[in-house]
């Protein structure tokens, strides 16, 4: 692996992320409002306990001998989007990652731009909420370095990841896949924007040209087909208000493992 990036920035994320929301990573059972409240309080307590006890804990890393012979693709394997099809046809030369919101210097980054940042390689296990796991090798740029290049404004608390895939056709855009993490996870050393997998360019089925790897959370948090990073102070006004496509449909926002 490469790049030991600023523990000071990670601790900044720890301080900013300490007040975030709930835990877990499974479908909800049918619930009454009273059960929702009870589970929400329990999840928040569990997340805070994990954060205090885990601190800067790293996810386990493996060797190349441990790589899974088959690594299933989670979620969408090809976005149903004319824009994405055009970008893919041209080898993503026209693709740009937009970084905006509560930042001092909005960015528009090509793949070449991202590859000029210091990189990190890590071999980790992907755990899916459906119950399967696989070990893969990921290569990319630490998210914290991209955020530092943009410069966070006061009040920044969350990073929202907007994706190319739209799972439902909706007029209000709520079918577009998105995810969010707080600054603690954004500045974790193993949180990277991955453009490589197993020594090759990231395959389409695994999120080309760029996906999030947030190694201490379940697979649905690892957003694929990234198009935009938006830094916000809250996400309750976005789509369903729960901080992610699946969270808006009953999954938990904090999917720590």
MARVO-579964 format. One record per residue (C-alpha): residue in one letter; x, y, z. Coordinates in pm, 1 decimal, always signed. Example, Ala and Ser with C-alpha at 12.3 -4.5 7.8 and 13.67 -1.06 7.14 Angstrom:
<rs>
{code:A, u:+1230.0, v:-450.0, w:+780.0}
{code:S, u:+1367.0, v:-106.0, w:+714.0}
</rs>
This chain:
<rs>
{code:X, u:+0.0, v:+0.0, w:+0.0}
{code:X, u:+107.7, v:+360.2, w:-46.3}
{code:X, u:+48.0, v:+698.1, w:+109.3}
{code:X, u:+15.7, v:+764.7, w:+478.2}
{code:X, u:-199.4, v:+1071.3, w:+459.6}
{code:X, u:-247.6, v:+1318.0, w:+741.4}
{code:X, u:-360.9, v:+1175.9, w:+1072.1}
{code:X, u:-436.7, v:+1534.8, w:+1167.9}
{code:X, u:-700.0, v:+1548.5, w:+889.9}
{code:X, u:-840.5, v:+1213.5, w:+1008.1}
{code:X, u:-874.0, v:+1350.2, w:+1360.6}
{code:X, u:-1045.0, v:+1657.4, w:+1217.9}
{code:X, u:-1295.8, v:+1420.7, w:+1061.8}
{code:X, u:-1335.4, v:+1241.7, w:+1393.9}
{code:X, u:-1426.6, v:+1565.4, w:+1566.6}
{code:X, u:-1665.7, v:+1673.2, w:+1290.9}
{code:X, u:-1828.0, v:+1332.2, w:+1251.1}
{code:X, u:-1895.9, v:+1259.1, w:+1615.4}
{code:X, u:-2255.9, v:+1377.0, w:+1603.4}
{code:X, u:-2372.3, v:+1170.4, w:+1307.4}
{code:X, u:-2668.4, v:+934.5, w:+1280.4}
{code:X, u:-2759.4, v:+567.9, w:+1314.8}
{code:X, u:-2598.8, v:+219.5, w:+1277.2}
{code:X, u:-2645.7, v:-121.5, w:+1118.0}
{code:X, u:-2688.4, v:-260.1, w:+767.3}
{code:X, u:-2987.0, v:-490.0, w:+725.4}
{code:X, u:-3340.6, v:-444.7, w:+599.0}
{code:X, u:-3577.9, v:-314.0, w:+860.0}
{code:X, u:-3851.0, v:-537.1, w:+995.6}
{code:X, u:-4204.6, v:-408.2, w:+976.1}
{code:X, u:-4208.1, v:-144.2, w:+1247.8}
{code:X, u:-4436.5, v:+79.5, w:+1443.8}
{code:X, u:-4328.5, v:+438.6, w:+1518.4}
{code:X, u:-4240.8, v:+329.4, w:+1873.2}
{code:X, u:-4017.7, v:+48.3, w:+1742.8}
{code:X, u:-3856.4, v:+289.5, w:+1494.2}
{code:X, u:-3772.8, v:+528.4, w:+1777.9}
{code:X, u:-3632.6, v:+253.0, w:+1996.6}
{code:X, u:-3419.4, v:+108.2, w:+1716.2}
{code:X, u:-3300.9, v:+453.1, w:+1612.1}
{code:X, u:-3182.8, v:+529.7, w:+1964.7}
{code:X, u:-3010.8, v:+190.4, w:+1990.8}
{code:X, u:-2841.7, v:+231.2, w:+1652.5}
{code:X, u:-2713.5, v:+575.7, w:+1743.3}
{code:X, u:-2573.7, v:+446.1, w:+2071.6}
{code:X, u:-2406.4, v:+152.9, w:+1894.0}
{code:X, u:-2248.3, v:+378.0, w:+1633.6}
{code:X, u:-2109.5, v:+609.0, w:+1898.3}
{code:X, u:-1972.8, v:+311.8, w:+2091.0}
{code:X, u:-1805.1, v:+176.2, w:+1776.3}
{code:X, u:-1653.8, v:+516.0, w:+1706.0}
{code:X, u:-1516.6, v:+557.4, w:+2058.7}
{code:X, u:-1384.1, v:+202.0, w:+2090.1}
{code:X, u:-1267.5, v:+170.3, w:+1728.7}
{code:X, u:-1107.3, v:+513.0, w:+1699.1}
{code:X, u:-877.3, v:+499.7, w:+1398.0}
{code:X, u:-908.4, v:+122.4, w:+1363.2}
{code:X, u:-818.6, v:-11.3, w:+1020.4}
{code:X, u:-1011.0, v:-281.8, w:+839.9}
{code:X, u:-810.1, v:-599.4, w:+802.9}
{code:X, u:-590.0, v:-610.5, w:+494.2}
{code:X, u:-496.3, v:-929.3, w:+311.1}
{code:X, u:-231.5, v:-1056.8, w:+67.5}
{code:X, u:-263.5, v:-1128.0, w:-303.9}
{code:X, u:-278.9, v:-1497.7, w:-220.9}
{code:X, u:-611.3, v:-1426.9, w:-49.6}
{code:X, u:-779.1, v:-1263.6, w:-351.2}
{code:X, u:-1116.8, v:-1418.8, w:-432.1}
{code:X, u:-1121.2, v:-1606.5, w:-766.3}
{code:X, u:-1464.1, v:-1455.2, w:-832.3}
{code:X, u:-1574.3, v:-1117.0, w:-699.8}
{code:X, u:-1944.9, v:-1065.1, w:-752.5}
{code:X, u:-2062.1, v:-722.2, w:-859.4}
{code:X, u:-2298.8, v:-566.2, w:-608.7}
{code:X, u:-2598.9, v:-365.5, w:-727.1}
{code:X, u:-2613.3, v:-219.4, w:-1077.2}
{code:X, u:-2372.1, v:-368.7, w:-1330.6}
{code:X, u:-2440.2, v:-115.7, w:-1608.8}
{code:X, u:-2611.2, v:+220.0, w:-1552.9}
{code:X, u:-2917.7, v:+270.8, w:-1772.0}
{code:X, u:-2811.7, v:+616.5, w:-1880.3}
{code:X, u:-2742.2, v:+765.9, w:-2222.7}
{code:X, u:-2488.6, v:+998.9, w:-2062.0}
{code:X, u:-2299.7, v:+708.2, w:-1905.4}
{code:X, u:-2311.5, v:+508.4, w:-2230.5}
{code:X, u:-2152.8, v:+804.1, w:-2412.4}
{code:X, u:-1879.5, v:+837.6, w:-2149.0}
{code:X, u:-1806.6, v:+464.9, w:-2164.5}
{code:X, u:-1794.1, v:+462.4, w:-2543.9}
{code:X, u:-1524.4, v:+730.5, w:-2534.0}
{code:X, u:-1323.2, v:+552.5, w:-2267.2}
{code:X, u:-1423.8, v:+809.6, w:-2001.6}
{code:X, u:-1202.7, v:+1079.8, w:-2154.9}
{code:X, u:-1492.6, v:+1325.5, w:-2115.6}
{code:X, u:-1582.6, v:+1213.7, w:-1763.2}
{code:X, u:-1526.3, v:+1457.5, w:-1478.9}
{code:X, u:-1576.7, v:+1424.3, w:-1105.5}
{code:X, u:-1742.1, v:+1740.0, w:-976.5}
{code:X, u:-1656.6, v:+1838.5, w:-617.7}
{code:X, u:-1873.9, v:+2116.4, w:-480.8}
{code:X, u:-2104.1, v:+2221.3, w:-198.1}
{code:X, u:-1939.0, v:+2352.3, w:+117.2}
{code:X, u:-1593.7, v:+2380.6, w:-36.8}
{code:X, u:-1369.3, v:+2679.9, w:-98.8}
{code:X, u:-1239.1, v:+2564.3, w:-436.7}
{code:X, u:-1488.6, v:+2359.8, w:-641.9}
{code:X, u:-1315.3, v:+2097.0, w:-852.5}
{code:X, u:-1376.5, v:+1930.6, w:-1188.7}
{code:X, u:-1137.0, v:+1636.4, w:-1199.0}
{code:X, u:-1060.3, v:+1399.9, w:-1485.6}
{code:X, u:-926.1, v:+1049.9, w:-1427.6}
{code:X, u:-582.4, v:+1181.4, w:-1519.5}
{code:X, u:-618.8, v:+1452.9, w:-1255.1}
{code:X, u:-711.3, v:+1196.4, w:-990.8}
{code:X, u:-416.6, v:+976.6, w:-1085.0}
{code:X, u:-180.8, v:+1266.5, w:-1016.6}
{code:X, u:-276.4, v:+1257.8, w:-648.6}
{code:X, u:-76.6, v:+1027.3, w:-418.6}
{code:X, u:-237.7, v:+684.2, w:-438.3}
{code:X, u:-314.3, v:+397.8, w:-205.2}
{code:X, u:-347.9, v:+25.0, w:-272.1}
{code:X, u:-529.1, v:-203.4, w:-29.3}
{code:X, u:-653.2, v:-562.8, w:-30.7}
{code:X, u:-970.5, v:-584.6, w:+173.3}
{code:X, u:-1285.3, v:-787.9, w:+218.4}
{code:X, u:-1614.1, v:-663.0, w:+78.3}
{code:X, u:-1912.6, v:-767.0, w:+293.3}
{code:X, u:-2253.2, v:-746.6, w:+127.1}
{code:X, u:-2577.3, v:-700.3, w:+318.0}
{code:X, u:-2706.1, v:-1002.4, w:+121.2}
{code:X, u:-2464.0, v:-1223.3, w:+314.7}
{code:X, u:-2171.6, v:-1282.6, w:+77.3}
{code:X, u:-1812.5, v:-1162.0, w:+98.7}
{code:X, u:-1516.5, v:-1136.2, w:-138.4}
{code:X, u:-1158.6, v:-1012.4, w:-116.7}
{code:X, u:-1031.2, v:-767.9, w:-376.6}
{code:X, u:-738.2, v:-538.4, w:-442.3}
{code:X, u:-827.7, v:-170.1, w:-479.7}
{code:X, u:-617.4, v:+118.1, w:-605.3}
{code:X, u:-708.8, v:+485.7, w:-592.9}
{code:X, u:-676.5, v:+822.4, w:-425.1}
{code:X, u:-763.1, v:+879.8, w:-57.7}
{code:X, u:-1086.3, v:+1077.3, w:-45.1}
{code:X, u:-935.3, v:+1306.7, w:+217.9}
{code:X, u:-676.7, v:+1432.8, w:-30.8}
{code:X, u:-949.1, v:+1533.1, w:-277.1}
{code:X, u:-1140.9, v:+1710.6, w:-0.7}
{code:X, u:-825.5, v:+1892.9, w:+104.8}
{code:X, u:-769.3, v:+2008.2, w:-254.0}
{code:X, u:-1120.3, v:+2153.7, w:-254.3}
{code:X, u:-1090.6, v:+2296.8, w:+98.5}
{code:X, u:-1378.5, v:+2245.4, w:+339.0}
{code:X, u:-1586.4, v:+2541.5, w:+450.0}
{code:X, u:-1706.4, v:+2585.2, w:+810.3}
{code:X, u:-2015.5, v:+2375.9, w:+875.5}
{code:X, u:-1912.2, v:+2087.3, w:+649.9}
{code:X, u:-2020.6, v:+1758.3, w:+807.2}
{code:X, u:-2108.4, v:+1505.7, w:+538.0}
{code:X, u:-1986.0, v:+1395.8, w:+196.1}
{code:X, u:-2265.3, v:+1304.5, w:-47.2}
{code:X, u:-2171.3, v:+1082.3, w:-342.0}
{code:X, u:-2391.9, v:+1121.2, w:-649.2}
{code:X, u:-2380.9, v:+835.4, w:-901.1}
{code:X, u:-2463.5, v:+774.1, w:-1267.3}
{code:X, u:-2702.5, v:+485.6, w:-1214.5}
{code:X, u:-3074.1, v:+545.7, w:-1178.1}
{code:X, u:-3257.4, v:+247.2, w:-1032.4}
{code:X, u:-3605.1, v:+395.0, w:-1068.2}
{code:X, u:-3731.3, v:+647.3, w:-1321.8}
{code:X, u:-3868.8, v:+929.3, w:-1106.1}
{code:X, u:-3946.5, v:+1290.9, w:-1190.5}
{code:X, u:-3785.2, v:+1420.1, w:-871.5}
{code:X, u:-3460.8, v:+1228.5, w:-925.2}
{code:X, u:-3507.9, v:+1015.3, w:-614.4}
{code:X, u:-3434.6, v:+700.3, w:-813.4}
{code:X, u:-3077.0, v:+816.1, w:-876.9}
{code:X, u:-2829.9, v:+625.0, w:-662.6}
{code:X, u:-2651.2, v:+827.6, w:-398.3}
{code:X, u:-2476.9, v:+767.8, w:-67.7}
{code:X, u:-2326.8, v:+973.3, w:+213.0}
{code:X, u:-2066.0, v:+938.8, w:+483.4}
{code:X, u:-1949.8, v:+1174.7, w:+755.6}
{code:X, u:-1609.7, v:+1339.4, w:+772.2}
{code:X, u:-1474.8, v:+1077.6, w:+1011.2}
{code:X, u:-1518.3, v:+807.0, w:+748.9}
{code:X, u:-1423.5, v:+1043.2, w:+465.2}
{code:X, u:-1082.7, v:+1104.3, w:+623.9}
{code:X, u:-1022.6, v:+744.4, w:+729.8}
{code:X, u:-693.0, v:+624.6, w:+573.0}
{code:X, u:-866.0, v:+335.0, w:+394.2}
{code:X, u:-1145.5, v:+543.5, w:+242.0}
{code:X, u:-1043.3, v:+582.0, w:-119.8}
{code:X, u:-1187.6, v:+677.1, w:-456.8}
{code:X, u:-1090.6, v:+361.3, w:-644.1}
{code:X, u:-1012.8, v:+364.0, w:-1016.2}
{code:X, u:-834.2, v:+26.9, w:-1016.8}
{code:X, u:-927.5, v:-327.1, w:-912.6}
{code:X, u:-701.8, v:-631.8, w:-898.7}
{code:X, u:-425.7, v:-456.8, w:-1091.6}
{code:X, u:-645.3, v:-337.7, w:-1380.7}
{code:X, u:-870.5, v:-42.1, w:-1454.3}
{code:X, u:-1194.4, v:-61.2, w:-1258.1}
{code:X, u:-1441.4, v:-279.2, w:-1454.2}
{code:X, u:-1780.7, v:-141.0, w:-1551.6}
{code:X, u:-1963.4, v:-396.1, w:-1337.0}
{code:X, u:-1766.4, v:-275.2, w:-1035.2}
{code:X, u:-1829.8, v:+94.6, w:-1089.0}
{code:X, u:-1603.1, v:+233.2, w:-1362.3}
{code:X, u:-1458.4, v:+482.0, w:-1384.8}
{code:X, u:-1463.4, v:+554.9, w:-1009.2}
{code:X, u:-1617.9, v:+412.0, w:-695.1}
{code:X, u:-1597.5, v:+467.9, w:-323.4}
{code:X, u:-1427.3, v:+220.4, w:-94.2}
{code:X, u:-1518.4, v:+278.7, w:+270.2}
{code:X, u:-1378.4, v:-39.8, w:+414.3}
{code:X, u:-1537.7, v:-43.9, w:+759.5}
{code:X, u:-1892.9, v:-40.1, w:+623.1}
{code:X, u:-2117.6, v:-281.2, w:+433.6}
{code:X, u:-2118.6, v:-297.8, w:+55.7}
{code:X, u:-2415.7, v:-74.4, w:-21.2}
{code:X, u:-2218.6, v:+220.9, w:+117.5}
{code:X, u:-1945.8, v:+167.4, w:-147.4}
{code:X, u:-2107.8, v:+387.8, w:-410.6}
{code:X, u:-2025.1, v:+307.5, w:-775.3}
{code:X, u:-2023.0, v:+514.9, w:-1097.1}
{code:X, u:-1931.4, v:+835.8, w:-916.2}
{code:X, u:-2016.6, v:+1161.6, w:-1089.2}
{code:X, u:-2023.9, v:+1423.1, w:-817.3}
{code:X, u:-1911.3, v:+1473.8, w:-457.9}
{code:X, u:-2115.9, v:+1728.2, w:-265.8}
{code:X, u:-2006.9, v:+1846.5, w:+79.0}
{code:X, u:-2303.0, v:+1941.8, w:+298.3}
{code:X, u:-2395.0, v:+2028.7, w:+655.8}
{code:X, u:-2700.7, v:+1798.3, w:+649.8}
{code:X, u:-2868.1, v:+1560.6, w:+406.9}
{code:X, u:-3229.0, v:+1569.4, w:+528.2}
{code:X, u:-3334.6, v:+1781.7, w:+228.5}
{code:X, u:-3187.6, v:+1538.3, w:-26.8}
{code:X, u:-3434.6, v:+1301.5, w:-190.1}
{code:X, u:-3586.3, v:+1088.0, w:+90.4}
{code:X, u:-3379.6, v:+1262.1, w:+356.9}
{code:X, u:-3207.7, v:+952.7, w:+498.8}
{code:X, u:-2868.5, v:+998.3, w:+333.1}
{code:X, u:-2871.2, v:+727.4, w:+66.4}
{code:X, u:-3076.3, v:+546.0, w:-195.1}
{code:X, u:-3122.4, v:+233.8, w:+17.5}
{code:X, u:-3145.2, v:+431.5, w:+340.1}
{code:X, u:-3445.2, v:+614.1, w:+191.7}
{code:X, u:-3597.1, v:+268.9, w:+148.5}
{code:X, u:-3533.2, v:+135.1, w:+500.1}
{code:X, u:-3163.5, v:+47.3, w:+530.8}
{code:X, u:-2960.0, v:+206.3, w:+805.7}
{code:X, u:-2737.8, v:+505.5, w:+735.9}
{code:X, u:-2438.8, v:+380.9, w:+933.8}
{code:X, u:-2352.4, v:+30.2, w:+811.4}
{code:X, u:-2046.5, v:-29.6, w:+1026.9}
{code:X, u:-1883.5, v:-374.0, w:+1043.6}
</rs>
